[in-house]
Amino acid sequence: MTDFFQTTVGLPFGWAWFVATIVGILVIALPLMLAVAMIIYADRKIWAAMALRRGPNVVGPFGLLQSFADGLKVFLQETIVPAAANKGLFLLAPIITFTVALIVWAVVPFSPGVLLSNINVGLLYVLAASSLGVYGIILAGWASNSKYPFYSAIRAAAQMVSYEVALGFILICMVMWAGSFNLTTIVEAQRNTLGIHINGFGINPLLFPMSIMFLISGMAETGRAPFDLTEAESELVAGYQTEYSSMSFALYWLGEYANVILMCALNATLFWGGYLPPIDWAPLYAVPGILWLFAKILFFFFVFSWVKATVPRYRYDQLMRLGWKVFLPVSLFWVFLVSTVLMFYRVGSPL
């Protein structure tokens, strides 16, 4: 795209790179925000179907405009800041949460060569950027100057940190098997896995358990049911969002769903071939890679909604026990197991 602005528009390299970067950001961010609005609608329809209800069906055809009506409603509401709150941090916290949910998409490959930044340490960037989301939650609880939001923020921080440790070890297994931190390289390494013409590390018996653990850890990381302990209504009113209203509340809501879509995209990218078709068969490659990635994201989002509609909420001690006493030791053992298998399998050849 930089070459286009240089050769066609005639901009110098610096300005061409700057304009190309801005255009790339908008091409990713604007459809993503639209996707968040529609995914909220899909979430509500899935819950309704599982509870034998209709769901949104009045605003627009089939209720498709319900999310936009809700967004307009909160936009027109007054933003109320508690008198005892730290006003600056109180308003900054939801902005941090929503922004962090968007910046991670810079390294997600939508098709071969179609991504904003193809950096060699893309996976480390994903871990670093997604870890920043906890600051928005901590600041929300502390700046509200209220006991229940602060208690919920502490819960959320402990929950996110706990499952990030297991996620890190799971991703180490993927990096060792693919031999790179670059997300595009990881996707390309999943072609024709095990020589059976199926794309995706998920069919590898050694990596399949890690894909399941990554999916569950992603639910805990994003605070989705059955791990939504940060807003357990019977204990914490509405969690760290209790004092928020209007667009400040909406930014948390949108940030949560943007993180859910991101986790679905990472599941598809790291374990199930990303933009590759599920079967390594030449005619399937005629379908654009972004459509395969989008289909896989929708499948994993359905799983997220399915779990939320059917699985009861964990107690907090059960949540922490699963993270520290099950996922952490299992993922750590799997790092040693995968490294041992690779040492014997690839002896005498580079990773």
C-alpha positions, 0 to 999 in steps of 0.5 A, spaced: 500 500 500 505 504 501 508 503 494 501 505 491 501 512 495 508 513 492 507 511 485 500 513 484 499 519 488 506 521 488 507 522 496 514 521 498 516 515 502 515 518 509 508 520 508 506 514 503 508 510 509 504 514 514 497 514 510 498 507 508 498 505 515 492 510 517 488 507 511 490 500 514 488 501 521 481 504 519 480 498 514 481 493 520 478 497 526 471 500 522 469 493 520 471 490 527 467 495 530 461 493 526 462 486 527 462 487 535 455 490 534 453 484 530 456 479 534 452 482 540 446 481 536 448 474 534 450 472 542 443 474 544 439 470 538 443 464 540 441 465 548 434 466 546 434 460 541 437 455 547 432 458 552 426 457 547 425 465 546 425 470 540 431 474 542 431 481 538 426 481 533 423 488 532 428 494 531 430 493 523 429 486 519 429 480 524 432 485 529 438 486 526 438 494 528 437 492 535 445 493 537 445 500 533 439 502 537 442 500 544 448 504 542 444 510 540 441 510 547 447 509 551 450 515 547 444 520 548 445 518 556 448 523 561 455 520 563 455 520 571 461 521 575 461 519 582 462 525 586 468 521 590 471 518 584 478 520 581 475 523 575 481 523 570 482 515 571 475 514 572 474 516 564 480 513 562 479 506 564 474 504 559 478 508 554 484 503 555 480 497 555 477 498 549 483 501 545 487 495 548 482 490 545 483 493 538 490 494 537 492 486 538 489 486 531 495 489 528 498 482 527 493 478 526 493 475 518 487 475 515 490 472 508 497 471 506 500 478 506 494 481 508 495 484 515 497 491 518 504 489 521 508 482 519 513 482 525 517 477 527 515 477 534 507 477 533 505 472 538 509 476 544 506 482 541 499 479 542 501 477 549 504 484 551 498 488 548 492 483 551 495 483 558 494 491 558 487 490 559 487 488 566 489 496 567 483 498 565 479 494 570 484 495 576 483 503 574 475 502 574 475 499 580 480 504 584 477 510 581 470 509 582 472 509 590 467 504 591 468 498 595 464 493 590 467 495 584 474 495 587 473 488 590 471 486 583 477 489 580 481 485 584 478 479 582 478 480 575 486 482 576 487 475 579 483 471 574 486 474 568 493 474 571 492 466 573 490 464 566 495 468 562 500 464 566 497 457 563 496 461 556 503 463 556 505 455 557 500 453 551 503 458 546 510 456 548 508 449 545 505 452 539 512 456 538 516 450 539 512 446 534 512 452 528 519 454 530 517 462 530 513 467 533 510 470 527 503 469 526 503 468 519 509 463 519 505 459 525 499 459 520 503 456 514 506 451 518 499 448 519 499 446 512 498 438 511 499 437 518 501 430 519 501 428 512 493 427 512 491 433 508 488 437 513 490 444 515 491 445 523 495 443 529 488 441 532 488 435 529 495 433 532 494 428 538 500 432 542 497 439 541 489 437 541 489 438 549 492 445 548 487 447 543 482 445 548 485 448 554 487 455 550 479 455 548 477 454 556 483 459 558 480 464 553 473 464 556 476 465 563 481 471 560 475 475 557 471 474 563 465 470 559 461 465 563 462 460 566 468 464 569 464 471 569 466 472 576 467 479 575 460 481 575 457 476 579 450 480 581 449 476 587 455 478 590 458 484 587 452 488 584 455 489 577 462 488 578 467 494 576 462 497 572 457 498 577 458 506 577 459 507 570 453 509 565 452 512 558 458 511 553 463 509 559 459 503 560 458 501 553 466 502 552 467 496 557 461 492 553 464 493 546 471 491 549 469 485 552 466 483 545 472 485 541 476 481 546 471 475 545 472 476 537 480 476 538 480 470 542 476 466 537 481 469 532 487 466 536 483 460 536 483 459 529 489 462 527 494 458 532 490 451 532 485 450 526 489 453 520 487 461 520 486 463 513 487 456 510 481 451 508 480 446 513 482 441 508 489 441 504 485 440 497 487 445 491 479 447 489 478 450 496 484 455 496 480 458 491 475 461 497 479 467 499 483 466 506 479 471 510 472 468 509 475 461 512 478 465 518 471 469 518 467 462 518 472 459 524 471 465 528 464 464 527 464 457 529 468 459 536 464 464 537 458 460 537 461 455 542 463 461 547 455 463 546 453 456 547 457 455 553 454 461 556 447 459 555 448 452 558 454 452 563 453 454 570 457 459 573 464 457 577 465 459 584 471 463 585 475 458 589 473 453 583 476 458 578 482 459 581 483 452 582 482 450 575 487 455 573 493 454 578 492 446 580 490 444 573 492 448 567 498 451 570 501 444 571 498 440 565 501 446 560 508 446 564 508 438 563 506 439 556 512 444 554 517 438 556 513 433 553 513 437 546 520 439 547 522 432 548 518 429 542 521 435 537 528 433 540 527 426 538 523 427 531 527 433 529 534 430 531 539 432 526 535 438 523 534 445 525 527 447 528 
